[in-house]
Amino acid sequence: MAQYYAITKYGTTRSAPFALVRFKEGIFEIFRNGSWEETRQFDDILIGEFNDYEIITDDEAKAIQQKMMARIT
């Protein structure tokens, strides 16, 4: 099971985030150019040193993915 995060840096919002990230099987992944890519950029979420995010549901993540895909096609 994955946990999804809307990264809300630079004044972005939960529904239109700076980035869409998931934590799955102990690895952070960022949704970029239509696919999930492994990243270590958000490891600080786990130790409380990064707080520009909101936890979102699977359905919210899917809606954000669709918006992102519409921008690149």
PDB file of N, CA, C, O and CB in Angstrom:
ATOM      1  N   MET A   1       0.841  -1.183   0.000  1.00  0.00           N
ATOM      2  CA  MET A   1       0.000   0.000   0.000  1.00  0.00           C
ATOM      3  C   MET A   1       0.883   1.241   0.000  1.00  0.00           C
ATOM      4  O   MET A   1       1.897   1.292   0.696  1.00  0.00           O
ATOM      5  CB  MET A   1      -0.955   0.001   1.217  1.00  0.00           C
ATOM      6  N   ALA A   2       0.501   2.212  -0.763  1.00  0.00           N
ATOM      7  CA  ALA A   2       1.279   3.444  -0.893  1.00  0.00           C
ATOM      8  C   ALA A   2       0.627   4.577  -0.107  1.00  0.00           C
ATOM      9  O   ALA A   2      -0.588   4.611   0.086  1.00  0.00           O
ATOM     10  CB  ALA A   2       1.423   3.838  -2.373  1.00  0.00           C
ATOM     11  N   GLN A   3       1.472   5.502   0.339  1.00  0.00           N
ATOM     12  CA  GLN A   3       1.011   6.741   0.975  1.00  0.00           C
ATOM     13  C   GLN A   3       1.342   7.867   0.003  1.00  0.00           C
ATOM     14  O   GLN A   3       2.470   7.955  -0.482  1.00  0.00           O
ATOM     15  CB  GLN A   3       1.689   6.974   2.404  1.00  0.00           C
ATOM     16  N   TYR A   4       0.370   8.725  -0.285  1.00  0.00           N
ATOM     17  CA  TYR A   4       0.547   9.797  -1.267  1.00  0.00           C
ATOM     18  C   TYR A   4       0.672  11.151  -0.572  1.00  0.00           C
ATOM     19  O   TYR A   4       0.061  11.403   0.466  1.00  0.00           O
ATOM     20  CB  TYR A   4      -0.630   9.818  -2.261  1.00  0.00           C
ATOM     21  N   TYR A   5       1.495  12.017  -1.187  1.00  0.00           N
ATOM     22  CA  TYR A   5       1.754  13.356  -0.657  1.00  0.00           C
ATOM     23  C   TYR A   5       1.630  14.384  -1.767  1.00  0.00           C
ATOM     24  O   TYR A   5       2.153  14.194  -2.866  1.00  0.00           O
ATOM     25  CB  TYR A   5       3.154  13.431  -0.008  1.00  0.00           C
ATOM     26  N   ALA A   6       0.933  15.476  -1.471  1.00  0.00           N
ATOM     27  CA  ALA A   6       0.919  16.648  -2.350  1.00  0.00           C
ATOM     28  C   ALA A   6       1.973  17.601  -1.787  1.00  0.00           C
ATOM     29  O   ALA A   6       1.826  18.098  -0.670  1.00  0.00           O
ATOM     30  CB  ALA A   6      -0.532  17.333  -2.424  1.00  0.00           C
ATOM     31  N   ILE A   7       3.016  17.854  -2.540  1.00  0.00           N
ATOM     32  CA  ILE A   7       4.073  18.751  -2.094  1.00  0.00           C
ATOM     33  C   ILE A   7       3.617  20.173  -2.374  1.00  0.00           C
ATOM     34  O   ILE A   7       3.352  20.538  -3.519  1.00  0.00           O
ATOM     35  CB  ILE A   7       5.436  18.438  -2.804  1.00  0.00           C
ATOM     36  N   THR A   8       3.528  20.968  -1.319  1.00  0.00           N
ATOM     37  CA  THR A   8       2.911  22.291  -1.418  1.00  0.00           C
ATOM     38  C   THR A   8       3.918  23.423  -1.216  1.00  0.00           C
ATOM     39  O   THR A   8       3.623  24.406  -0.536  1.00  0.00           O
ATOM     40  CB  THR A   8       1.797  22.415  -0.400  1.00  0.00           C
ATOM     41  N   LYS A   9       5.092  23.283  -1.802  1.00  0.00           N
ATOM     42  CA  LYS A   9       6.095  24.347  -1.740  1.00  0.00           C
ATOM     43  C   LYS A   9       5.684  25.506  -2.649  1.00  0.00           C
ATOM     44  O   LYS A   9       4.893  25.343  -3.578  1.00  0.00           O
ATOM     45  CB  LYS A   9       7.492  23.809  -2.146  1.00  0.00           C
ATOM     46  N   TYR A  10       6.241  26.675  -2.354  1.00  0.00           N
ATOM     47  CA  TYR A  10       6.106  27.851  -3.228  1.00  0.00           C
ATOM     48  C   TYR A  10       4.659  28.270  -3.451  1.00  0.00           C
ATOM     49  O   TYR A  10       4.301  28.714  -4.542  1.00  0.00           O
ATOM     50  CB  TYR A  10       6.752  27.574  -4.563  1.00  0.00           C
ATOM     51  N   GLY A  11       3.832  28.130  -2.429  1.00  0.00           N
ATOM     52  CA  GLY A  11       2.459  28.610  -2.498  1.00  0.00           C
ATOM     53  C   GLY A  11       1.516  27.748  -3.319  1.00  0.00           C
ATOM     54  O   GLY A  11       0.419  28.189  -3.661  1.00  0.00           O
ATOM     55  N   THR A  12       1.924  26.523  -3.642  1.00  0.00           N
ATOM     56  CA  THR A  12       1.016  25.646  -4.370  1.00  0.00           C
ATOM     57  C   THR A  12       0.023  25.013  -3.395  1.00  0.00           C
ATOM     58  O   THR A  12       0.159  25.156  -2.180  1.00  0.00           O
ATOM     59  CB  THR A  12       1.804  24.553  -5.138  1.00  0.00           C
ATOM     60  N   THR A  13      -0.958  24.326  -3.928  1.00  0.00           N
ATOM     61  CA  THR A  13      -2.046  23.815  -3.091  1.00  0.00           C
ATOM     62  C   THR A  13      -2.145  22.290  -3.154  1.00  0.00           C
ATOM     63  O   THR A  13      -1.481  21.630  -3.953  1.00  0.00           O
ATOM     64  CB  THR A  13      -3.371  24.437  -3.519  1.00  0.00           C
ATOM     65  N   ARG A  14      -2.970  21.779  -2.310  1.00  0.00           N
ATOM     66  CA  ARG A  14      -3.230  20.340  -2.245  1.00  0.00           C
ATOM     67  C   ARG A  14      -3.758  19.807  -3.574  1.00  0.00           C
ATOM     68  O   ARG A  14      -3.356  18.727  -4.006  1.00  0.00           O
ATOM     69  CB  ARG A  14      -4.227  20.033  -1.126  1.00  0.00           C
ATOM     70  N   SER A  15      -4.643  20.540  -4.222  1.00  0.00           N
ATOM     71  CA  SER A  15      -5.241  20.073  -5.474  1.00  0.00           C
ATOM     72  C   SER A  15      -4.400  20.429  -6.703  1.00  0.00           C
ATOM     73  O   SER A  15      -4.601  19.860  -7.776  1.00  0.00           O
ATOM     74  CB  SER A  15      -6.630  20.658  -5.625  1.00  0.00           C
ATOM     75  N   ALA A  16      -3.468  21.357  -6.553  1.00  0.00           N
ATOM     76  CA  ALA A  16      -2.554  21.732  -7.645  1.00  0.00           C
ATOM     77  C   ALA A  16      -1.152  21.872  -7.049  1.00  0.00           C
ATOM     78  O   ALA A  16      -0.625  22.979  -6.937  1.00  0.00           O
ATOM     79  CB  ALA A  16      -3.012  23.079  -8.355  1.00  0.00           C
ATOM     80  N   PRO A  17      -0.558  20.745  -6.670  1.00  0.00           N
ATOM     81  CA  PRO A  17       0.704  20.783  -5.927  1.00  0.00           C
ATOM     82  C   PRO A  17       1.930  21.035  -6.802  1.00  0.00           C
ATOM     83  O   PRO A  17       1.888  20.902  -8.025  1.00  0.00           O
ATOM     84  CB  PRO A  17       0.887  19.494  -5.188  1.00  0.00           C
ATOM     85  N   PHE A  18       3.008  21.398  -6.138  1.00  0.00           N
ATOM     86  CA  PHE A  18       4.317  21.526  -6.784  1.00  0.00           C
ATOM     87  C   PHE A  18       4.753  20.173  -7.341  1.00  0.00           C
ATOM     88  O   PHE A  18       5.317  20.093  -8.432  1.00  0.00           O
ATOM     89  CB  PHE A  18       5.376  22.071  -5.785  1.00  0.00           C
ATOM     90  N   ALA A  19       4.486  19.111  -6.582  1.00  0.00           N
ATOM     91  CA  ALA A  19       4.844  17.754  -6.999  1.00  0.00           C
ATOM     92  C   ALA A  19       3.908  16.754  -6.340  1.00  0.00           C
ATOM     93  O   ALA A  19       3.321  17.018  -5.291  1.00  0.00           O
ATOM     94  CB  ALA A  19       6.316  17.433  -6.644  1.00  0.00           C
ATOM     95  N   LEU A  20       3.787  15.607  -6.980  1.00  0.00           N
ATOM     96  CA  LEU A  20       3.029  14.487  -6.435  1.00  0.00           C
ATOM     97  C   LEU A  20       4.030  13.389  -6.097  1.00  0.00           C
ATOM     98  O   LEU A  20       4.799  12.949  -6.951  1.00  0.00           O
ATOM     99  CB  LEU A  20       1.930  13.978  -7.448  1.00  0.00           C
ATOM    100  N   VAL A  21       4.011  12.956  -4.845  1.00  0.00           N
ATOM    101  CA  VAL A  21       4.986  11.987  -4.354  1.00  0.00           C
ATOM    102  C   VAL A  21       4.244  10.845  -3.679  1.00  0.00           C
ATOM    103  O   VAL A  21       3.183  11.039  -3.085  1.00  0.00           O
ATOM    104  CB  VAL A  21       5.996  12.649  -3.371  1.00  0.00           C
ATOM    105  N   ARG A  22       4.820   9.650  -3.780  1.00  0.00           N
ATOM    106  CA  ARG A  22       4.270   8.528  -3.027  1.00  0.00           C
ATOM    107  C   ARG A  22       5.411   7.814  -2.311  1.00  0.00           C
ATOM    108  O   ARG A  22       6.563   7.820  -2.745  1.00  0.00           O
ATOM    109  CB  ARG A  22       3.495   7.547  -3.961  1.00  0.00           C
ATOM    110  N   PHE A  23       5.030   7.197  -1.189  1.00  0.00           N
ATOM    111  CA  PHE A  23       5.956   6.382  -0.405  1.00  0.00           C
ATOM    112  C   PHE A  23       5.438   4.962  -0.499  1.00  0.00           C
ATOM    113  O   PHE A  23       4.377   4.643   0.036  1.00  0.00           O
ATOM    114  CB  PHE A  23       6.070   6.872   1.103  1.00  0.00           C
ATOM    115  N   LYS A  24       6.196   4.102  -1.188  1.00  0.00           N
ATOM    116  CA  LYS A  24       5.731   2.751  -1.454  1.00  0.00           C
ATOM    117  C   LYS A  24       6.880   1.778  -1.205  1.00  0.00           C
ATOM    118  O   LYS A  24       7.962   1.913  -1.777  1.00  0.00           O
ATOM    119  CB  LYS A  24       5.192   2.620  -2.909  1.00  0.00           C
ATOM    120  N   GLU A  25       6.628   0.807  -0.352  1.00  0.00           N
ATOM    121  CA  GLU A  25       7.611  -0.227  -0.034  1.00  0.00           C
ATOM    122  C   GLU A  25       8.947   0.364   0.419  1.00  0.00           C
ATOM    123  O   GLU A  25      10.015  -0.133   0.060  1.00  0.00           O
ATOM    124  CB  GLU A  25       7.830  -1.123  -1.241  1.00  0.00           C
ATOM    125  N   GLY A  26       8.865   1.436   1.214  1.00  0.00           N
ATOM    126  CA  GLY A  26      10.065   2.045   1.786  1.00  0.00           C
ATOM    127  C   GLY A  26      10.824   2.977   0.870  1.00  0.00           C
ATOM    128  O   GLY A  26      11.937   3.391   1.193  1.00  0.00           O
ATOM    129  N   ILE A  27      10.238   3.318  -0.273  1.00  0.00           N
ATOM    130  CA  ILE A  27      10.908   4.169  -1.254  1.00  0.00           C
ATOM    131  C   ILE A  27       9.986   5.316  -1.655  1.00  0.00           C
ATOM    132  O   ILE A  27       8.799   5.112  -1.912  1.00  0.00           O
ATOM    133  CB  ILE A  27      11.330   3.347  -2.501  1.00  0.00           C
ATOM    134  N   PHE A  28      10.548   6.535  -1.704  1.00  0.00           N
ATOM    135  CA  PHE A  28       9.800   7.672  -2.226  1.00  0.00           C
ATOM    136  C   PHE A  28       9.918   7.685  -3.744  1.00  0.00           C
ATOM    137  O   PHE A  28      10.978   7.417  -4.309  1.00  0.00           O
ATOM    138  CB  PHE A  28      10.313   9.008  -1.618  1.00  0.00           C
ATOM    139  N   GLU A  29       8.795   8.005  -4.391  1.00  0.00           N
ATOM    140  CA  GLU A  29       8.753   8.150  -5.843  1.00  0.00           C
ATOM    141  C   GLU A  29       8.009   9.434  -6.174  1.00  0.00           C
ATOM    142  O   GLU A  29       7.058   9.811  -5.489  1.00  0.00           O
ATOM    143  CB  GLU A  29       8.073   6.917  -6.520  1.00  0.00           C
ATOM    144  N   ILE A  30       8.454  10.099  -7.231  1.00  0.00           N
ATOM    145  CA  ILE A  30       7.806  11.321  -7.699  1.00  0.00           C
ATOM    146  C   ILE A  30       7.164  11.038  -9.047  1.00  0.00           C
ATOM    147  O   ILE A  30       7.735  10.341  -9.885  1.00  0.00           O
ATOM    148  CB  ILE A  30       8.824  12.501  -7.802  1.00  0.00           C
ATOM    149  N   PHE A  31       5.973  11.583  -9.249  1.00  0.00           N
ATOM    150  CA  PHE A  31       5.286  11.409 -10.529  1.00  0.00           C
ATOM    151  C   PHE A  31       5.781  12.494 -11.471  1.00  0.00           C
ATOM    152  O   PHE A  31       5.559  13.683 -11.243  1.00  0.00           O
ATOM    153  CB  PHE A  31       3.724  11.469 -10.364  1.00  0.00           C
ATOM    154  N   ARG A  32       6.458  12.064 -12.536  1.00  0.00           N
ATOM    155  CA  ARG A  32       7.071  13.008 -13.463  1.00  0.00           C
ATOM    156  C   ARG A  32       6.946  12.472 -14.883  1.00  0.00           C
ATOM    157  O   ARG A  32       7.281  11.319 -15.156  1.00  0.00           O
ATOM    158  CB  ARG A  32       8.558  13.258 -13.099  1.00  0.00           C
ATOM    159  N   ASN A  33       6.463  13.319 -15.781  1.00  0.00           N
ATOM    160  CA  ASN A  33       6.341  12.960 -17.207  1.00  0.00           C
ATOM    161  C   ASN A  33       5.567  11.665 -17.424  1.00  0.00           C
ATOM    162  O   ASN A  33       5.901  10.875 -18.307  1.00  0.00           O
ATOM    163  CB  ASN A  33       7.720  12.828 -17.830  1.00  0.00           C
ATOM    164  N   GLY A  34       4.541  11.454 -16.621  1.00  0.00           N
ATOM    165  CA  GLY A  34       3.648  10.324 -16.834  1.00  0.00           C
ATOM    166  C   GLY A  34       4.029   9.022 -16.160  1.00  0.00           C
ATOM    167  O   GLY A  34       3.358   8.008 -16.354  1.00  0.00           O
ATOM    168  N   SER A  35       5.102   9.029 -15.365  1.00  0.00           N
ATOM    169  CA  SER A  35       5.483   7.789 -14.686  1.00  0.00           C
ATOM    170  C   SER A  35       6.090   8.100 -13.320  1.00  0.00           C
ATOM    171  O   SER A  35       6.444   9.240 -13.021  1.00  0.00           O
ATOM    172  CB  SER A  35       6.481   6.980 -15.545  1.00  0.00           C
ATOM    173  N   TRP A  36       6.199   7.065 -12.509  1.00  0.00           N
ATOM    174  CA  TRP A  36       6.779   7.191 -11.183  1.00  0.00           C
ATOM    175  C   TRP A  36       8.281   6.943 -11.256  1.00  0.00           C
ATOM    176  O   TRP A  36       8.728   5.956 -11.840  1.00  0.00           O
ATOM    177  CB  TRP A  36       6.109   6.211 -10.197  1.00  0.00           C
ATOM    178  N   GLU A  37       9.065   7.856 -10.652  1.00  0.00           N
ATOM    179  CA  GLU A  37      10.519   7.753 -10.635  1.00  0.00           C
ATOM    180  C   GLU A  37      11.004   7.773  -9.185  1.00  0.00           C
ATOM    181  O   GLU A  37      10.540   8.581  -8.381  1.00  0.00           O
ATOM    182  CB  GLU A  37      11.171   8.907 -11.454  1.00  0.00           C
ATOM    183  N   GLU A  38      11.922   6.894  -8.864  1.00  0.00           N
ATOM    184  CA  GLU A  38      12.480   6.853  -7.516  1.00  0.00           C
ATOM    185  C   GLU A  38      13.222   8.155  -7.225  1.00  0.00           C
ATOM    186  O   GLU A  38      13.905   8.697  -8.093  1.00  0.00           O
ATOM    187  CB  GLU A  38      13.425   5.638  -7.349  1.00  0.00           C
ATOM    188  N   THR A  39      13.080   8.652  -5.992  1.00  0.00           N
ATOM    189  CA  THR A  39      13.750   9.879  -5.579  1.00  0.00           C
ATOM    190  C   THR A  39      14.107   9.801  -4.104  1.00  0.00           C
ATOM    191  O   THR A  39      13.395   9.182  -3.313  1.00  0.00           O
ATOM    192  CB  THR A  39      12.863  11.109  -5.857  1.00  0.00           C
ATOM    193  N   ARG A  40      15.193  10.420  -3.750  1.00  0.00           N
ATOM    194  CA  ARG A  40      15.573  10.542  -2.335  1.00  0.00           C
ATOM    195  C   ARG A  40      15.297  11.963  -1.839  1.00  0.00           C
ATOM    196  O   ARG A  40      15.560  12.284  -0.680  1.00  0.00           O
ATOM    197  CB  ARG A  40      17.075  10.181  -2.134  1.00  0.00           C
ATOM    198  N   GLN A  41      14.782  12.786  -2.697  1.00  0.00           N
ATOM    199  CA  GLN A  41      14.560  14.199  -2.417  1.00  0.00           C
ATOM    200  C   GLN A  41      13.619  14.433  -1.232  1.00  0.00           C
ATOM    201  O   GLN A  41      13.716  15.468  -0.573  1.00  0.00           O
ATOM    202  CB  GLN A  41      14.005  14.875  -3.642  1.00  0.00           C
ATOM    203  N   PHE A  42      12.726  13.506  -0.952  1.00  0.00           N
ATOM    204  CA  PHE A  42      11.717  13.722   0.077  1.00  0.00           C
ATOM    205  C   PHE A  42      11.898  12.835   1.303  1.00  0.00           C
ATOM    206  O   PHE A  42      10.973  12.699   2.103  1.00  0.00           O
ATOM    207  CB  PHE A  42      10.359  13.495  -0.499  1.00  0.00           C
ATOM    208  N   ASP A  43      13.056  12.239   1.461  1.00  0.00           N
ATOM    209  CA  ASP A  43      13.332  11.402   2.635  1.00  0.00           C
ATOM    210  C   ASP A  43      13.152  12.161   3.945  1.00  0.00           C
ATOM    211  O   ASP A  43      12.828  11.560   4.969  1.00  0.00           O
ATOM    212  CB  ASP A  43      14.745  10.850   2.560  1.00  0.00           C
ATOM    213  N   ASP A  44      13.359  13.474   3.921  1.00  0.00           N
ATOM    214  CA  ASP A  44      13.231  14.277   5.137  1.00  0.00           C
ATOM    215  C   ASP A  44      11.810  14.305   5.696  1.00  0.00           C
ATOM    216  O   ASP A  44      11.615  14.694   6.847  1.00  0.00           O
ATOM    217  CB  ASP A  44      13.684  15.683   4.863  1.00  0.00           C
ATOM    218  N   ILE A  45      10.823  13.904   4.911  1.00  0.00           N
ATOM    219  CA  ILE A  45       9.448  13.793   5.426  1.00  0.00           C
ATOM    220  C   ILE A  45       9.430  12.825   6.609  1.00  0.00           C
ATOM    221  O   ILE A  45       8.750  13.065   7.607  1.00  0.00           O
ATOM    222  CB  ILE A  45       8.462  13.311   4.305  1.00  0.00           C
ATOM    223  N   LEU A  46      10.175  11.741   6.489  1.00  0.00           N
ATOM    224  CA  LEU A  46      10.151  10.693   7.510  1.00  0.00           C
ATOM    225  C   LEU A  46      10.715  11.136   8.852  1.00  0.00           C
ATOM    226  O   LEU A  46      10.318  10.608   9.890  1.00  0.00           O
ATOM    227  CB  LEU A  46      10.915   9.503   7.026  1.00  0.00           C
ATOM    228  N   ILE A  47      11.635  12.097   8.849  1.00  0.00           N
ATOM    229  CA  ILE A  47      12.255  12.536  10.103  1.00  0.00           C
ATOM    230  C   ILE A  47      11.755  13.905  10.545  1.00  0.00           C
ATOM    231  O   ILE A  47      12.286  14.487  11.491  1.00  0.00           O
ATOM    232  CB  ILE A  47      13.766  12.570   9.955  1.00  0.00           C
ATOM    233  N   GLY A  48      10.734  14.422   9.861  1.00  0.00           N
ATOM    234  CA  GLY A  48      10.107  15.668  10.282  1.00  0.00           C
ATOM    235  C   GLY A  48      10.840  16.933   9.886  1.00  0.00           C
ATOM    236  O   GLY A  48      10.514  18.008  10.391  1.00  0.00           O
ATOM    237  N   GLU A  49      11.813  16.842   9.005  1.00  0.00           N
ATOM    238  CA  GLU A  49      12.556  18.029   8.600  1.00  0.00           C
ATOM    239  C   GLU A  49      12.011  18.663   7.325  1.00  0.00           C
ATOM    240  O   GLU A  49      12.523  19.689   6.877  1.00  0.00           O
ATOM    241  CB  GLU A  49      14.005  17.679   8.407  1.00  0.00           C
ATOM    242  N   PHE A  50      11.002  18.079   6.751  1.00  0.00           N
ATOM    243  CA  PHE A  50      10.334  18.630   5.568  1.00  0.00           C
ATOM    244  C   PHE A  50       8.851  18.629   5.868  1.00  0.00           C
ATOM    245  O   PHE A  50       8.276  17.584   6.173  1.00  0.00           O
ATOM    246  CB  PHE A  50      10.660  17.805   4.256  1.00  0.00           C
ATOM    247  N   ASN A  51       8.224  19.800   5.784  1.00  0.00           N
ATOM    248  CA  ASN A  51       6.808  19.845   6.146  1.00  0.00           C
ATOM    249  C   ASN A  51       5.929  20.580   5.131  1.00  0.00           C
ATOM    250  O   ASN A  51       4.794  20.941   5.443  1.00  0.00           O
ATOM    251  CB  ASN A  51       6.660  20.496   7.484  1.00  0.00           C
ATOM    252  N   ASP A  52       6.439  20.800   3.934  1.00  0.00           N
ATOM    253  CA  ASP A  52       5.650  21.455   2.894  1.00  0.00           C
ATOM    254  C   ASP A  52       4.879  20.419   2.089  1.00  0.00           C
ATOM    255  O   ASP A  52       5.099  20.268   0.887  1.00  0.00           O
ATOM    256  CB  ASP A  52       6.552  22.290   1.968  1.00  0.00           C
ATOM    257  N   TYR A  53       3.979  19.710   2.753  1.00  0.00           N
ATOM    258  CA  TYR A  53       3.206  18.669   2.089  1.00  0.00           C
ATOM    259  C   TYR A  53       1.895  18.452   2.825  1.00  0.00           C
ATOM    260  O   TYR A  53       1.716  18.856   3.974  1.00  0.00           O
ATOM    261  CB  TYR A  53       4.006  17.355   2.011  1.00  0.00           C
ATOM    262  N   GLU A  54       0.993  17.800   2.120  1.00  0.00           N
ATOM    263  CA  GLU A  54      -0.249  17.315   2.730  1.00  0.00           C
ATOM    264  C   GLU A  54      -0.424  15.865   2.301  1.00  0.00           C
ATOM    265  O   GLU A  54      -0.207  15.525   1.138  1.00  0.00           O
ATOM    266  CB  GLU A  54      -1.497  18.197   2.309  1.00  0.00           C
ATOM    267  N   ILE A  55      -0.812  15.027   3.226  1.00  0.00           N
ATOM    268  CA  ILE A  55      -1.114  13.635   2.904  1.00  0.00           C
ATOM    269  C   ILE A  55      -2.454  13.619   2.172  1.00  0.00           C
ATOM    270  O   ILE A  55      -3.419  14.247   2.608  1.00  0.00           O
ATOM    271  CB  ILE A  55      -1.152  12.730   4.199  1.00  0.00           C
ATOM    272  N   ILE A  56      -2.499  12.898   1.064  1.00  0.00           N
ATOM    273  CA  ILE A  56      -3.716  12.841   0.258  1.00  0.00           C
ATOM    274  C   ILE A  56      -4.130  11.383   0.022  1.00  0.00           C
ATOM    275  O   ILE A  56      -3.341  10.458   0.211  1.00  0.00           O
ATOM    276  CB  ILE A  56      -3.507  13.569  -1.093  1.00  0.00           C
ATOM    277  N   THR A  57      -5.357  11.212  -0.385  1.00  0.00           N
ATOM    278  CA  THR A  57      -5.885   9.869  -0.641  1.00  0.00           C
ATOM    279  C   THR A  57      -5.463   9.368  -2.022  1.00  0.00           C
ATOM    280  O   THR A  57      -4.967  10.129  -2.852  1.00  0.00           O
ATOM    281  CB  THR A  57      -7.419   9.866  -0.524  1.00  0.00           C
ATOM    282  N   ASP A  58      -5.667   8.096  -2.243  1.00  0.00           N
ATOM    283  CA  ASP A  58      -5.397   7.494  -3.543  1.00  0.00           C
ATOM    284  C   ASP A  58      -6.226   8.166  -4.626  1.00  0.00           C
ATOM    285  O   ASP A  58      -5.720   8.431  -5.716  1.00  0.00           O
ATOM    286  CB  ASP A  58      -5.685   5.990  -3.510  1.00  0.00           C
ATOM    287  N   ASP A  59      -7.474   8.442  -4.345  1.00  0.00           N
ATOM    288  CA  ASP A  59      -8.345   9.090  -5.335  1.00  0.00           C
ATOM    289  C   ASP A  59      -7.863  10.503  -5.659  1.00  0.00           C
ATOM    290  O   ASP A  59      -7.879  10.913  -6.819  1.00  0.00           O
ATOM    291  CB  ASP A  59      -9.795   9.136  -4.824  1.00  0.00           C
ATOM    292  N   GLU A  60      -7.432  11.250  -4.635  1.00  0.00           N
ATOM    293  CA  GLU A  60      -6.894  12.590  -4.882  1.00  0.00           C
ATOM    294  C   GLU A  60      -5.627  12.513  -5.727  1.00  0.00           C
ATOM    295  O   GLU A  60      -5.424  13.333  -6.622  1.00  0.00           O
ATOM    296  CB  GLU A  60      -6.602  13.311  -3.552  1.00  0.00           C
ATOM    297  N   ALA A  61      -4.781  11.536  -5.445  1.00  0.00           N
ATOM    298  CA  ALA A  61      -3.547  11.357  -6.215  1.00  0.00           C
ATOM    299  C   ALA A  61      -3.869  11.049  -7.676  1.00  0.00           C
ATOM    300  O   ALA A  61      -3.223  11.586  -8.576  1.00  0.00           O
ATOM    301  CB  ALA A  61      -2.686  10.226  -5.607  1.00  0.00           C
ATOM    302  N   LYS A  62      -4.845  10.204  -7.916  1.00  0.00           N
ATOM    303  CA  LYS A  62      -5.234   9.867  -9.288  1.00  0.00           C
ATOM    304  C   LYS A  62      -5.749  11.100 -10.033  1.00  0.00           C
ATOM    305  O   LYS A  62      -5.447  11.283 -11.212  1.00  0.00           O
ATOM    306  CB  LYS A  62      -6.307   8.767  -9.284  1.00  0.00           C
ATOM    307  N   ALA A  63      -6.519  11.939  -9.354  1.00  0.00           N
ATOM    308  CA  ALA A  63      -7.036  13.158  -9.979  1.00  0.00           C
ATOM    309  C   ALA A  63      -5.889  14.113 -10.338  1.00  0.00           C
ATOM    310  O   ALA A  63      -5.905  14.733 -11.401  1.00  0.00           O
ATOM    311  CB  ALA A  63      -8.042  13.861  -9.037  1.00  0.00           C
ATOM    312  N   ILE A  64      -4.906  14.226  -9.458  1.00  0.00           N
ATOM    313  CA  ILE A  64      -3.748  15.085  -9.724  1.00  0.00           C
ATOM    314  C   ILE A  64      -2.944  14.518 -10.893  1.00  0.00           C
ATOM    315  O   ILE A  64      -2.485  15.268 -11.754  1.00  0.00           O
ATOM    316  CB  ILE A  64      -2.853  15.215  -8.458  1.00  0.00           C
ATOM    317  N   GLN A  65      -2.773  13.199 -10.924  1.00  0.00           N
ATOM    318  CA  GLN A  65      -2.064  12.561 -12.040  1.00  0.00           C
ATOM    319  C   GLN A  65      -2.748  12.892 -13.371  1.00  0.00           C
ATOM    320  O   GLN A  65      -2.079  13.203 -14.357  1.00  0.00           O
ATOM    321  CB  GLN A  65      -2.001  11.026 -11.836  1.00  0.00           C
ATOM    322  N   GLN A  66      -4.060  12.824 -13.391  1.00  0.00           N
ATOM    323  CA  GLN A  66      -4.800  13.117 -14.625  1.00  0.00           C
ATOM    324  C   GLN A  66      -4.575  14.562 -15.065  1.00  0.00           C
ATOM    325  O   GLN A  66      -4.415  14.828 -16.256  1.00  0.00           O
ATOM    326  CB  GLN A  66      -6.304  12.854 -14.426  1.00  0.00           C
ATOM    327  N   LYS A  67      -4.561  15.494 -14.116  1.00  0.00           N
ATOM    328  CA  LYS A  67      -4.293  16.894 -14.440  1.00  0.00           C
ATOM    329  C   LYS A  67      -2.886  17.073 -15.003  1.00  0.00           C
ATOM    330  O   LYS A  67      -2.677  17.805 -15.970  1.00  0.00           O
ATOM    331  CB  LYS A  67      -4.475  17.770 -13.200  1.00  0.00           C
ATOM    332  N   MET A  68      -1.935  16.395 -14.383  1.00  0.00           N
ATOM    333  CA  MET A  68      -0.545  16.491 -14.840  1.00  0.00           C
ATOM    334  C   MET A  68      -0.392  15.903 -16.245  1.00  0.00           C
ATOM    335  O   MET A  68       0.317  16.461 -17.083  1.00  0.00           O
ATOM    336  CB  MET A  68       0.396  15.767 -13.855  1.00  0.00           C
ATOM    337  N   MET A  69      -1.047  14.796 -16.490  1.00  0.00           N
ATOM    338  CA  MET A  69      -0.975  14.152 -17.798  1.00  0.00           C
ATOM    339  C   MET A  69      -1.610  15.052 -18.879  1.00  0.00           C
ATOM    340  O   MET A  69      -1.126  15.104 -20.010  1.00  0.00           O
ATOM    341  CB  MET A  69      -1.682  12.771 -17.756  1.00  0.00           C
ATOM    342  N   ALA A  70      -2.665  15.736 -18.531  1.00  0.00           N
ATOM    343  CA  ALA A  70      -3.325  16.625 -19.500  1.00  0.00           C
ATOM    344  C   ALA A  70      -2.404  17.778 -19.908  1.00  0.00           C
ATOM    345  O   ALA A  70      -2.497  18.280 -21.029  1.00  0.00           O
ATOM    346  CB  ALA A  70      -4.638  17.183 -18.909  1.00  0.00           C
ATOM    347  N   ARG A  71      -1.525  18.192 -19.010  1.00  0.00           N
ATOM    348  CA  ARG A  71      -0.598  19.287 -19.332  1.00  0.00           C
ATOM    349  C   ARG A  71       0.533  18.842 -20.249  1.00  0.00           C
ATOM    350  O   ARG A  71       1.094  19.670 -20.968  1.00  0.00           O
ATOM    351  CB  ARG A  71      -0.015  19.866 -18.057  1.00  0.00           C
ATOM    352  N   ILE A  72       0.884  17.560 -20.245  1.00  0.00           N
ATOM    353  CA  ILE A  72       2.014  17.128 -21.070  1.00  0.00           C
ATOM    354  C   ILE A  72       1.586  16.520 -22.407  1.00  0.00           C
ATOM    355  O   ILE A  72       2.430  16.174 -23.234  1.00  0.00           O
ATOM    356  CB  ILE A  72       2.843  16.124 -20.306  1.00  0.00           C
ATOM    357  N   THR A  73       0.280  16.392 -22.617  1.00  0.00           N
ATOM    358  CA  THR A  73      -0.164  15.818 -23.894  1.00  0.00           C
ATOM    359  C   THR A  73      -0.713  16.886 -24.801  1.00  0.00           C
ATOM    360  O   THR A  73      -1.135  16.590 -25.919  1.00  0.00           O
ATOM    361  CB  THR A  73      -1.219  14.740 -23.669  1.00  0.00           C
TER     362      THR A  73
END
